[in-house]
Amino acid sequence: MEYFAIHLFLKNIGLLSKITKEEMREMILEPNIKKRNPTDFRIWIKIKDESFFYDTIFGKGFVGWHMQDYSVIEKYFNGTYDFHLGAKDLIYPHHEFILLLGEYYRGIYPIVKHFIHTGVITKNGEKMSKSLGNVIYLDKLLANYDSDDLRIYIFSKKYSEDVEFKVEDLEEAKRIKELIKNLNFKKSNMRTDKINKEILNYYNDFISNLDNDISINESLKAWINLSYLLRDHELDEEGIILAKNTYKTFSQITGILLDRFSEE
C-alpha cells in the first residue's frame, strides 16, 4: 500500500473540519506500521483478488477512495471548482484529504470555493447505512409516494440538520402536495389590494429564504401559508395573474408540481 504523507501539509490540515491534530490521531482509520505518519491515507491499494484491478508500475491494484474523487475533480473540473456537496460525516477525513491532494497537485488551497454539508438521515436514532441494513431505497418509496411527495418531504427539512426518517412526514408531504395542487384561484368582483400585497410578501419570503443559507424549508413554509391564504380568499384580475406567476416561479425553482403550474 502507498500512502499520502499528510505531515508535509500540516499548515492547512484541519481548517475545514476544525479537528485538532490530536483528535485526528485518535480517529485513525487505517492503522499500518508502514506509515510514516499515523494519519497518512492510502492513495494506492494493492490487491490479491484479480477480479478487479489496474496493472501499473505499482503493481496490480486500484486507487484509494480520496484519490478516486480527486481524479474526477482533476479530469472534469481542471483541478478547481466552485461547489462540493456531501454529508457532514465526510468532512473528515474525506473532504480534508481531497483538499490536501489538490494542494499537492495544484499548489492551491483550497481548490473548492464552497462546501455544502448536509445532515445525515437516521432511522430509530441510528444513521442509515448499508452496513447496518437500515436503508430505505427510492424504488420502494415510489411505490407509495410520487416524486412531488418526496421533494416536499426533503425540502421541508433544513439541509444541514440530521433528519429522522418517519413515514408520518411523508404522509404530511402528500397532504401538502394536495393542498397546493388542488388550489383554484377564485375571482372577485372587487379589488383585492391587501391580498395582492400579501402574495408579494410571501414571494419575497420565499426568495429571501433561499438566499439565507439555502433555507428552502422556510421557503416551502411561505408557499404553504400562501396556499392557505388563497384557499380562503378571492382575487381580482391583477391578483390572479400575480398568484399564477408566483406559483409558476415556486414550481420552477423547486421542481414541485411542474405539470400543474407550467401553463399558469
Backbone bond lengths (Angstrom), bond angles and torsions (degrees), N, CA, C in turn:
res aa  C-N    CA-C-N  psi(-1)  N-CA   C-N-CA  omega(-1)  CA-C   N-CA-C  phi
1 M - - - 1.454 - - 1.529 109.57 -
2 E 1.330 116.31 139.94 1.454 122.52 177.83 1.522 108.95 -109.43
3 Y 1.320 115.68 137.76 1.452 120.74 -173.64 1.524 111.91 -119.39
4 F 1.329 114.99 150.41 1.452 122.73 173.34 1.523 107.55 -89.07
5 A 1.318 116.75 125.58 1.466 121.37 -175.88 1.519 110.17 -85.45
6 I 1.317 117.57 95.26 1.459 119.09 -175.09 1.534 112.32 -75.42
7 H 1.338 118.05 -11.90 1.461 118.49 178.96 1.527 111.24 -66.20
8 L 1.331 116.37 -14.54 1.474 119.74 175.97 1.526 111.57 -77.96
9 F 1.339 116.80 -8.51 1.459 121.14 -175.45 1.530 110.94 -130.53
10 L 1.317 116.23 39.35 1.458 120.27 -176.45 1.522 113.04 -67.87
11 K 1.326 117.69 -18.21 1.461 120.99 -178.17 1.525 111.51 -61.58
12 N 1.315 117.34 -39.96 1.462 120.52 -173.48 1.523 115.10 -107.76
13 I 1.314 117.58 -14.28 1.458 119.27 -178.73 1.530 109.95 -62.46
14 G 1.315 116.29 129.55 1.456 121.07 179.99 1.520 114.47 97.62
15 L 1.336 117.83 -10.47 1.461 119.47 -178.75 1.522 111.39 -64.99
16 L 1.324 117.21 -37.42 1.461 120.59 -179.18 1.520 111.53 -76.27
17 S 1.314 117.46 -47.49 1.468 122.01 -173.94 1.521 113.41 -84.51
18 K 1.326 117.16 -17.31 1.473 122.48 -175.02 1.532 111.21 62.82
19 I 1.338 116.02 23.91 1.461 121.03 177.41 1.523 109.06 -93.73
20 T 1.325 117.06 134.77 1.459 120.49 -179.72 1.524 109.92 -76.44
21 K 1.322 115.77 161.69 1.468 120.38 179.48 1.523 110.84 -63.94
22 E 1.334 117.05 -31.87 1.460 119.81 177.20 1.531 110.42 -66.26
23 E 1.325 116.29 -41.39 1.463 120.10 178.42 1.524 111.11 -65.27
24 M 1.340 116.01 -35.94 1.469 119.23 177.75 1.521 111.05 -62.12
25 R 1.305 116.80 -40.23 1.469 120.22 -179.77 1.522 111.21 -63.93
26 E 1.335 116.34 -28.30 1.461 120.34 178.78 1.525 112.02 -80.93
27 M 1.354 116.05 -10.37 1.460 120.50 -176.77 1.531 111.48 -111.33
28 I 1.310 117.42 27.80 1.460 121.08 -177.92 1.516 110.07 -58.81
29 L 1.337 116.03 122.19 1.460 120.72 -177.53 1.523 112.54 -96.86
30 E 1.325 116.39 -23.10 1.459 120.38 -175.00 1.528 110.30 -131.54
31 P 1.322 118.55 73.77 1.463 119.71 179.85 1.526 111.14 -65.42
32 N 1.327 116.39 133.70 1.462 120.55 179.41 1.529 108.39 -161.27
33 I 1.319 116.79 130.83 1.469 120.67 -176.75 1.521 112.05 -68.33
34 K 1.340 118.05 -16.08 1.457 121.04 -179.58 1.533 112.90 -80.60
35 K 1.321 117.07 -8.57 1.458 119.80 -179.74 1.525 111.07 -69.82
36 R 1.324 115.38 140.89 1.460 120.20 173.31 1.523 110.92 -77.07
37 N 1.328 115.38 -27.04 1.459 121.59 178.33 1.530 106.80 -139.30
38 P 1.325 119.84 136.79 1.471 121.00 -175.32 1.524 114.23 -56.33
39 T 1.356 117.54 -28.65 1.461 120.69 -175.70 1.524 113.03 -92.24
40 D 1.329 118.79 3.04 1.471 120.41 176.47 1.525 110.12 -59.52
41 F 1.331 116.10 153.27 1.463 119.29 -179.31 1.521 110.91 -125.88
42 R 1.322 115.33 157.47 1.461 121.87 -174.31 1.530 111.33 -75.58
43 I 1.331 115.65 131.97 1.451 120.01 171.50 1.530 110.61 -111.69
44 W 1.324 116.78 -12.85 1.466 121.18 177.37 1.517 108.98 -144.91
45 I 1.328 115.83 132.14 1.453 121.03 -176.75 1.523 109.08 -119.37
46 K 1.321 115.87 113.87 1.460 120.11 176.36 1.519 109.10 -79.79
47 I 1.325 115.77 142.05 1.457 119.16 -177.60 1.517 111.25 -132.79
48 K 1.305 114.65 156.33 1.459 121.03 174.97 1.529 110.69 -99.44
49 D 1.328 115.26 -26.58 1.467 119.91 178.57 1.521 108.74 -73.79
50 E 1.328 117.56 118.27 1.450 120.62 -174.95 1.525 113.24 -93.02
51 S 1.332 117.69 13.79 1.458 119.69 178.78 1.523 111.13 -73.72
52 F 1.323 117.22 -23.85 1.457 120.44 177.53 1.523 108.80 -148.84
53 F 1.320 116.57 118.52 1.463 119.25 178.66 1.529 109.62 -169.58
54 Y 1.328 114.23 164.13 1.461 121.76 167.89 1.517 106.74 -111.99
55 D 1.327 116.11 138.87 1.462 120.91 178.77 1.514 108.11 -97.35
56 T 1.332 117.20 108.40 1.462 121.60 -172.98 1.525 110.07 -131.06
57 I 1.330 114.22 -177.62 1.464 119.80 177.35 1.527 111.25 -65.97
58 F 1.341 116.49 -18.08 1.460 120.67 178.06 1.524 111.43 -87.23
59 G 1.323 116.33 -5.42 1.448 121.27 -174.61 1.513 110.54 105.77
60 K 1.324 116.00 -169.86 1.464 120.41 179.88 1.527 110.01 -84.93
61 G 1.326 114.73 134.13 1.450 119.24 -179.90 1.514 111.30 168.36
62 F 1.340 115.94 -157.97 1.460 120.68 178.10 1.526 108.39 -153.23
63 V 1.331 115.02 162.85 1.459 119.47 -176.86 1.521 110.23 -75.52
64 G 1.329 115.70 151.70 1.458 121.16 179.33 1.515 111.93 -70.74
65 W 1.322 114.42 166.64 1.466 122.69 -174.39 1.530 112.52 -54.10
66 H 1.333 117.37 -48.73 1.461 120.57 -176.49 1.525 110.63 -64.73
67 M 1.319 116.72 -40.50 1.454 121.14 178.57 1.528 111.04 -68.37
68 Q 1.319 117.62 -34.74 1.462 120.51 177.17 1.524 110.65 -57.49
69 D 1.322 115.77 -49.65 1.467 119.13 -178.36 1.522 111.39 -68.30
70 Y 1.323 116.50 -39.02 1.466 117.41 178.88 1.523 110.63 -64.44
71 S 1.325 118.43 -34.56 1.463 121.47 178.80 1.526 111.07 -60.90
72 V 1.327 116.48 -37.63 1.468 120.55 176.42 1.522 110.23 -63.72
73 I 1.329 115.79 -44.07 1.465 120.89 179.41 1.524 110.62 -61.29
74 E 1.311 116.06 -42.66 1.464 121.25 -179.01 1.526 110.84 -66.64
75 K 1.332 116.49 -43.07 1.462 120.27 -175.26 1.523 112.45 -72.59
76 Y 1.325 116.75 -45.55 1.460 119.81 -170.66 1.531 114.30 -98.25
77 F 1.336 117.66 -19.64 1.458 120.26 -177.94 1.525 112.84 -121.52
78 N 1.335 115.24 9.51 1.465 120.27 178.66 1.526 111.94 56.87
79 G 1.333 116.41 31.48 1.458 120.86 171.20 1.510 116.70 89.96
80 T 1.337 119.19 -16.92 1.465 121.12 178.58 1.526 108.83 -136.29
81 Y 1.324 116.29 149.39 1.460 119.95 -177.37 1.522 109.50 -159.63
82 D 1.323 116.60 174.02 1.465 121.16 -170.67 1.528 113.85 -93.21
83 F 1.345 117.47 -45.13 1.460 120.26 -173.05 1.528 111.40 -129.90
84 H 1.322 115.11 138.50 1.465 121.34 172.88 1.520 106.78 -130.03
85 L 1.332 115.81 122.84 1.456 121.21 -178.28 1.524 110.33 -109.80
86 G 1.316 115.34 145.25 1.460 119.81 177.04 1.512 110.36 179.14
87 A 1.320 116.40 165.61 1.459 120.86 179.23 1.531 110.34 -70.22
88 K 1.310 115.57 154.34 1.460 120.81 -173.99 1.523 112.87 -64.29
89 D 1.361 117.54 -23.04 1.454 119.23 179.93 1.527 112.25 -74.73
90 L 1.339 117.00 -1.95 1.464 120.81 176.54 1.524 112.48 -96.19
91 I 1.332 117.25 -6.06 1.465 119.46 -176.22 1.526 110.09 -56.83
92 Y 1.325 115.99 -50.41 1.461 120.29 173.14 1.526 107.81 -127.82
93 P 1.339 116.23 126.33 1.470 124.98 12.18 1.533 115.42 -98.53
94 H 1.338 118.04 -14.24 1.461 119.98 -164.65 1.530 113.42 -58.71
95 H 1.334 116.84 -54.13 1.461 118.47 -175.86 1.525 112.00 -70.76
96 E 1.313 116.37 -34.43 1.478 119.16 174.74 1.530 110.34 -59.11
97 F 1.323 116.62 -43.85 1.459 120.58 -175.53 1.527 111.70 -73.38
98 I 1.332 117.74 -32.36 1.461 119.85 174.15 1.529 110.13 -61.38
99 L 1.327 116.37 -41.05 1.460 120.24 178.59 1.531 111.49 -64.41
100 L 1.325 116.60 -38.44 1.464 119.65 178.61 1.526 111.09 -65.88
101 L 1.328 116.71 -40.03 1.464 120.05 177.32 1.527 110.36 -63.19
102 G 1.326 116.35 -40.76 1.459 119.61 177.42 1.511 112.21 -63.80
103 E 1.334 115.74 -39.13 1.459 119.26 178.21 1.521 110.72 -64.20
104 Y 1.328 115.56 -39.58 1.465 119.94 -179.37 1.528 111.33 -66.89
105 Y 1.321 116.63 -48.46 1.469 119.97 -174.30 1.521 113.15 -81.53
106 R 1.324 116.82 -30.21 1.460 119.96 -174.53 1.522 113.65 -109.77
107 G 1.311 117.11 -16.80 1.461 119.61 -176.52 1.512 112.08 70.13
108 I 1.342 116.72 23.43 1.469 122.66 -177.54 1.520 109.06 -125.39
109 Y 1.336 116.59 135.39 1.467 120.38 173.30 1.525 108.69 -139.31
110 P 1.315 117.86 124.65 1.467 126.86 -6.21 1.528 110.98 -88.78
111 I 1.316 117.16 157.70 1.463 120.80 -179.64 1.526 111.58 -81.90
112 V 1.334 117.74 -14.35 1.467 121.43 177.61 1.529 108.66 -115.49
113 K 1.334 115.78 137.65 1.463 119.65 -176.86 1.522 112.48 -76.33
114 H 1.326 117.09 -38.44 1.467 119.99 -174.65 1.526 110.97 -140.20
115 F 1.326 116.51 129.68 1.456 122.45 169.08 1.526 108.13 -100.32
116 I 1.329 116.29 137.06 1.461 121.68 173.41 1.526 106.63 -120.43
117 H 1.324 115.53 109.90 1.459 120.57 -175.08 1.528 110.68 -106.23
118 T 1.310 115.32 126.03 1.459 120.72 179.63 1.519 110.79 -92.19
119 G 1.338 114.68 163.85 1.452 119.58 170.03 1.522 109.43 -75.00
120 V 1.312 116.86 -178.31 1.465 120.96 178.52 1.521 109.23 -110.12
121 I 1.329 115.95 158.49 1.464 121.54 176.84 1.526 108.60 -93.36
122 T 1.292 115.33 129.83 1.467 120.20 179.65 1.526 109.96 -116.89
123 K 1.318 114.92 158.50 1.462 121.71 175.62 1.519 107.20 -138.96
124 N 1.309 115.21 121.95 1.474 121.04 -175.08 1.524 111.11 55.03
125 G 1.334 115.38 37.37 1.454 121.01 175.54 1.513 115.72 83.79
126 E 1.341 118.10 -3.96 1.458 121.73 179.93 1.522 110.46 -110.41
127 K 1.316 116.48 142.62 1.455 120.26 177.73 1.525 109.73 -61.53
128 M 1.327 115.57 135.31 1.457 119.48 175.10 1.520 109.72 -67.93
129 S 1.325 116.88 131.52 1.460 120.74 177.26 1.522 108.99 -159.59
130 K 1.315 115.51 151.34 1.463 119.68 179.11 1.524 111.07 -63.62
131 S 1.332 115.72 -33.85 1.465 118.47 -177.87 1.527 111.98 -65.36
132 L 1.334 117.27 -31.80 1.460 120.75 178.47 1.527 111.96 -86.39
133 G 1.321 115.90 -14.53 1.453 119.95 178.96 1.516 114.20 72.65
134 N 1.331 117.33 21.29 1.469 119.86 -177.63 1.530 112.66 -110.14
135 V 1.329 116.64 24.50 1.463 120.25 -179.38 1.527 109.92 -83.70
136 I 1.320 115.21 154.56 1.461 122.14 174.85 1.522 106.48 -122.79
137 Y 1.319 116.91 122.36 1.461 121.06 -174.67 1.525 110.97 -89.39
138 L 1.345 114.57 151.67 1.452 120.84 -175.16 1.524 112.82 -60.84
139 D 1.327 116.74 -36.25 1.464 118.07 -177.46 1.528 111.27 -61.70
140 K 1.330 116.87 -32.01 1.460 119.73 177.56 1.532 111.26 -74.17
141 L 1.327 116.22 -38.75 1.460 119.35 177.63 1.526 111.09 -65.16
142 L 1.345 115.93 -38.91 1.456 120.02 -177.61 1.520 112.96 -70.74
143 A 1.313 117.09 -8.91 1.462 119.88 174.62 1.525 110.72 -72.07
144 N 1.331 117.28 -23.84 1.462 121.38 -177.72 1.532 113.67 -121.51
145 Y 1.339 116.46 -15.86 1.463 120.31 -177.49 1.515 109.05 -134.58
146 D 1.350 116.42 144.60 1.459 118.08 178.97 1.522 110.48 -92.02
147 S 1.324 116.32 178.18 1.470 120.71 -174.52 1.520 111.91 -63.83
148 D 1.338 117.69 -31.82 1.459 119.76 177.85 1.525 111.41 -68.39
149 D 1.330 116.88 -38.87 1.468 119.93 174.79 1.523 110.79 -57.75
150 L 1.335 116.13 -44.40 1.465 120.10 -177.48 1.521 111.20 -69.15
151 R 1.330 117.26 -38.56 1.466 119.61 178.40 1.534 110.62 -62.95
152 I 1.310 115.44 -45.54 1.470 118.86 179.17 1.523 110.33 -62.13
153 Y 1.325 116.95 -41.74 1.466 121.03 178.05 1.529 110.77 -59.52
154 I 1.326 116.74 -47.34 1.467 121.04 -177.99 1.523 110.51 -67.09
155 F 1.337 116.69 -44.13 1.458 120.11 -176.69 1.521 112.78 -72.42
156 S 1.326 117.30 -13.28 1.468 119.48 178.15 1.527 111.50 -78.74
157 K 1.334 117.13 -6.94 1.462 121.81 -178.34 1.535 110.28 -108.14
158 K 1.304 116.25 148.56 1.455 120.64 173.58 1.517 108.52 -74.52
159 Y 1.334 116.78 125.19 1.469 120.25 -170.97 1.525 113.16 -59.20
160 S 1.330 117.76 -30.12 1.459 120.50 -174.27 1.530 113.57 -88.40
161 E 1.337 117.32 -1.84 1.460 120.89 -177.71 1.529 111.16 -106.67
162 D 1.324 116.19 151.76 1.459 120.88 176.01 1.529 109.84 -66.03
163 V 1.329 115.66 148.89 1.460 121.13 -178.13 1.522 108.93 -125.56
164 E 1.316 116.48 124.33 1.459 122.10 173.56 1.525 108.16 -86.59
165 F 1.320 116.55 116.35 1.456 120.17 -177.06 1.519 110.66 -68.69
166 K 1.359 114.95 127.14 1.459 120.93 177.42 1.526 108.85 -139.10
167 V 1.314 115.88 132.56 1.462 120.47 177.43 1.529 110.09 -61.76
168 E 1.331 117.02 -32.90 1.464 120.37 179.55 1.523 111.47 -58.90
169 D 1.338 117.10 -35.40 1.466 120.43 179.05 1.521 111.20 -67.83
170 L 1.322 117.18 -34.69 1.462 120.46 175.92 1.533 110.69 -67.92
171 E 1.321 116.94 -38.28 1.456 120.15 177.31 1.528 110.62 -65.02
172 E 1.318 116.10 -38.24 1.467 119.90 176.39 1.520 110.65 -65.56
173 A 1.317 117.75 -38.69 1.469 121.49 177.56 1.526 110.67 -62.08
174 K 1.331 116.14 -39.93 1.476 120.08 178.07 1.533 110.50 -64.18
175 R 1.322 116.20 -40.26 1.466 119.93 178.92 1.529 111.06 -64.29
176 I 1.339 116.29 -41.34 1.461 120.76 178.39 1.525 110.56 -63.80
177 K 1.325 116.35 -40.05 1.473 119.83 178.14 1.517 110.82 -59.02
178 E 1.330 116.33 -43.53 1.463 120.02 -179.37 1.522 110.98 -65.63
179 L 1.321 117.57 -37.83 1.464 121.37 177.07 1.522 110.60 -58.83
180 I 1.322 116.20 -48.88 1.464 120.70 -177.87 1.524 111.03 -70.48
181 K 1.313 116.06 -43.63 1.468 121.70 -174.68 1.521 112.48 -64.36
182 N 1.316 116.89 -41.04 1.458 120.78 -172.52 1.522 113.56 -91.22
183 L 1.330 116.29 9.11 1.460 119.21 -179.94 1.523 110.90 -70.80
184 N 1.324 116.37 130.46 1.464 122.21 174.08 1.523 108.73 -112.34
185 F 1.326 115.82 132.47 1.461 120.25 -179.96 1.533 108.67 -82.53
186 K 1.327 115.12 107.98 1.460 121.17 -174.07 1.526 110.62 -88.70
187 K 1.342 115.37 135.27 1.460 120.99 -174.88 1.520 111.75 -89.43
188 S 1.337 114.49 137.08 1.458 121.53 177.00 1.526 109.29 -109.97
189 N 1.326 116.84 148.94 1.458 121.60 176.35 1.517 111.94 -86.19
190 M 1.334 115.76 -2.41 1.462 121.10 -179.85 1.529 109.23 -115.12
191 R 1.329 116.09 160.52 1.456 120.00 177.02 1.520 109.72 -68.86
192 T 1.313 115.15 144.08 1.474 120.31 -178.03 1.529 109.93 -126.95
193 D 1.324 115.18 51.25 1.469 120.35 -175.74 1.526 112.52 -58.01
194 K 1.334 117.53 -39.15 1.462 120.55 -177.97 1.530 110.86 -64.66
195 I 1.340 116.54 -44.54 1.469 120.20 179.30 1.525 110.07 -67.11
196 N 1.326 116.29 -39.65 1.469 119.76 179.10 1.526 110.89 -59.96
197 K 1.326 115.84 -38.83 1.471 119.85 178.65 1.526 110.56 -66.28
198 E 1.327 116.57 -37.08 1.473 119.82 178.32 1.526 111.09 -66.23
199 I 1.338 116.48 -35.99 1.467 119.64 176.23 1.523 109.72 -59.90
200 L 1.327 116.39 -44.94 1.470 120.45 179.12 1.524 111.24 -62.82
201 N 1.337 115.56 -38.13 1.470 118.84 178.90 1.525 111.13 -63.71
202 Y 1.337 116.94 -42.12 1.459 120.09 178.05 1.529 110.87 -66.67
203 Y 1.317 116.44 -37.12 1.466 119.87 176.84 1.534 109.80 -60.95
204 N 1.330 116.35 -47.67 1.464 120.48 -179.90 1.527 111.53 -63.48
205 D 1.351 116.20 -37.69 1.477 119.67 177.00 1.529 110.16 -62.49
206 F 1.313 116.12 -44.45 1.466 121.08 -179.36 1.521 110.35 -57.37
207 I 1.320 117.20 -50.44 1.464 121.59 -176.44 1.522 111.71 -69.32
208 S 1.335 117.51 -43.18 1.470 120.14 -176.90 1.521 111.66 -66.03
209 N 1.338 117.22 -32.72 1.464 119.69 178.02 1.526 111.37 -67.78
210 L 1.319 117.64 -34.08 1.462 119.76 175.52 1.517 110.77 -62.76
211 D 1.310 116.11 -32.34 1.465 121.38 -178.52 1.522 112.03 -83.36
212 N 1.340 116.11 -5.77 1.462 121.39 179.46 1.523 109.20 -105.19
213 D 1.326 116.71 82.12 1.462 122.09 -179.75 1.534 111.76 55.36
214 I 1.320 116.16 39.42 1.468 123.12 176.76 1.537 110.48 49.39
215 S 1.322 116.46 50.99 1.473 120.40 -177.99 1.528 109.97 -82.91
216 I 1.318 115.56 65.65 1.463 119.84 -177.69 1.514 111.55 -67.52
217 N 1.316 117.89 -21.00 1.463 120.29 174.59 1.524 110.63 -63.20
218 E 1.335 117.09 -37.90 1.457 120.80 176.90 1.528 110.48 -73.62
219 S 1.338 116.77 -35.10 1.466 120.29 175.64 1.520 110.67 -61.72
220 L 1.323 116.26 -41.57 1.455 120.38 178.71 1.530 110.58 -62.89
221 K 1.317 117.28 -38.52 1.466 120.61 177.22 1.523 110.46 -60.34
222 A 1.334 116.80 -40.32 1.463 120.37 178.99 1.526 110.29 -61.79
223 W 1.322 116.76 -40.77 1.467 121.11 179.51 1.534 110.73 -66.25
224 I 1.319 116.58 -42.04 1.469 120.80 179.63 1.526 110.46 -64.19
225 N 1.339 116.68 -46.17 1.465 120.16 -179.31 1.518 111.33 -64.38
226 L 1.327 116.31 -36.05 1.458 119.68 175.87 1.531 110.46 -64.39
227 S 1.318 116.68 -38.10 1.465 120.29 179.46 1.525 111.29 -64.16
228 Y 1.331 116.40 -40.94 1.462 119.26 176.23 1.527 110.62 -62.70
229 L 1.326 116.30 -41.15 1.462 120.72 179.88 1.527 110.90 -60.56
230 L 1.330 116.62 -49.24 1.459 120.67 -175.32 1.527 112.49 -75.29
231 R 1.311 116.74 -20.80 1.461 119.39 175.25 1.522 110.75 -64.51
232 D 1.338 115.57 -30.33 1.466 120.27 -173.10 1.519 113.78 -105.87
233 H 1.350 117.84 2.18 1.457 119.82 -176.93 1.526 111.50 -135.01
234 E 1.334 114.52 150.55 1.448 120.93 173.48 1.524 109.71 -92.93
235 L 1.338 116.18 162.55 1.462 121.96 -177.12 1.516 110.48 -130.34
236 D 1.338 115.79 146.79 1.453 118.27 171.20 1.529 108.84 -76.50
237 E 1.314 116.98 179.13 1.468 120.42 -174.93 1.530 111.71 -60.44
238 E 1.314 116.31 -41.70 1.470 119.89 177.82 1.523 110.94 -62.42
239 G 1.337 116.22 -40.63 1.454 120.61 -179.54 1.517 112.50 -66.60
240 I 1.331 116.61 -38.16 1.467 120.08 179.40 1.531 110.48 -64.65
241 I 1.320 116.98 -42.86 1.472 120.32 177.95 1.526 110.01 -62.42
242 L 1.335 115.48 -44.14 1.464 120.65 179.40 1.522 110.89 -62.05
243 A 1.329 117.49 -44.14 1.461 121.66 -178.59 1.527 110.78 -65.06
244 K 1.317 116.96 -44.31 1.463 120.71 179.63 1.527 111.20 -61.55
245 N 1.322 116.88 -44.15 1.472 119.97 179.32 1.523 111.44 -66.42
246 T 1.335 115.85 -35.72 1.465 120.29 178.55 1.523 110.65 -65.06
247 Y 1.329 117.01 -47.61 1.462 120.62 179.90 1.532 111.01 -64.84
248 K 1.306 116.97 -37.03 1.461 120.40 178.44 1.529 110.20 -63.68
249 T 1.338 116.05 -42.20 1.473 120.17 178.38 1.522 110.98 -64.12
250 F 1.338 116.83 -47.15 1.465 120.67 179.37 1.530 110.42 -58.62
251 S 1.319 115.98 -42.41 1.464 121.46 -178.80 1.520 111.09 -65.04
252 Q 1.319 117.16 -42.99 1.466 120.56 -178.95 1.521 111.49 -66.57
253 I 1.324 117.49 -37.13 1.469 120.84 -179.08 1.524 111.24 -69.93
254 T 1.328 116.76 -40.69 1.471 120.62 -174.40 1.526 113.53 -93.64
255 G 1.328 116.93 -20.49 1.461 119.84 -174.13 1.513 112.71 79.23
256 I 1.331 117.08 8.32 1.459 122.38 -178.36 1.526 109.94 -89.36
257 L 1.339 116.37 128.46 1.461 123.31 174.97 1.533 112.09 56.26
258 L 1.301 116.28 44.60 1.467 120.45 179.78 1.524 111.19 -61.51
259 D 1.317 118.21 -40.76 1.465 120.85 179.54 1.526 111.43 -64.14
260 R 1.312 115.38 -35.21 1.476 119.87 -176.87 1.519 111.77 -70.66
261 F 1.342 118.07 -39.88 1.449 119.75 -170.53 1.525 115.13 -112.96
262 S 1.318 117.39 3.39 1.472 119.42 -178.04 1.527 112.30 -65.50
263 E 1.335 116.75 -27.88 1.464 120.59 -178.44 1.514 113.09 -97.13
264 E 1.331 117.33 -1.38 1.463 118.83 -178.38 1.521 111.31 -69.66
